[in-house]
Amino acid sequence: MAMTCHQVFLLVSDFEASVSFYEDALGLSLESRSEQKATFETGRCSLVLQADFDAKTRAAFGMEPPGEQRGAGAIIVIEVPDV
């Protein structure tokens, strides 16, 4: 069974610097952008940068605040075909 990576989702502490890095330094195409979220097309899957959630939003999803080891993990959305 083949699986496809659909999206990589990263929470970032400095949204503007992160968008600039992926767009300017790496040359990724910006697909869409809002005040706190940017989506880039990578050719295989979408890369989504999201500004850190506030405490209320984190609590609603049962998320802990980002710790000292930022970048130690990512949320990857994989599409699995019907079996």
Beta strands, then each sheet from edge to edge (+ up, - down):
strand 1: 4-12
strand 2: 29-33
strand 3: 37-41
strand 4: 46-51
strand 5: 75-79
sheet 1: 2+ 3- 4+ 1+ 5-
end
